Amino acid sequence: MNLDITTSGSTMVITLVRRFDAETAPEVESELKRILQDSPKSVLFDFSRTEYVASAGLRVLLSTARTIKKYGGAITLCSLSPQVRHVFEIGGFVQIFTIYSSRDEALAHMRVK
C-alpha cells in the first residue's frame, strides 16, 4: 500500500486510503512512521478518497499527530465525507484536529500561518 504523498509549498499532503480500518491501519502506520522520519513541519491529511474510518484508523491518526506535534509540526485534515466526519464527531476528534472542507481551503489557511 502506498499513500499518495505530494507537497504544496512547505506542506506535506498525504492522501489517505479508501478504508482506514483494522485491516489497513497497521500498514498505513508503518508507512507514516517512515515518512515522518524527515520531521515535516506541516502535514495535511486529505481524506477525499476515504469512505470509511474505524477506531484503528483514528488511533493511527492520533499517534501520528502526537509525533508531528512533538517535533514542533502542525497537522490539518481536509475533505472528510459526511460519514467520516460523523465518526470524527462521535469520537470527539473534531475538537482535536483543525478540519477544512477542501484541500484548497486547508492549504490557503496553512500558508497564512
Stockholm file with secondary structure:
# STOCKHOLM 1.0

chainA/1-113         MNLDITTSGSTMVITLVRRFDAETAPEVESELKRILQDSPKSVLFDFSRTEYVASAGLRVLLSTARTIKKYGGAITLCSLSPQVRHVFEIGGFVQIFTIYSSRDEALAHMRVK
#=GR chainA/1-113 SS CCCEEEEETTEEEEECCSEESTTTHHHHHHHHHHHGGGCCSEEEEECTTCCEECHHHHHHHHHHHHHHHHTTCEEEEECCCHHHHHHHHHTTTTTTSEEESSHHHHHHHHHHC
#=GC SS_cons         CCCEEEEETTEEEEECCSEESTTTHHHHHHHHHHHGGGCCSEEEEECTTCCEECHHHHHHHHHHHHHHHHTTCEEEEECCCHHHHHHHHHTTTTTTSEEESSHHHHHHHHHHC
//
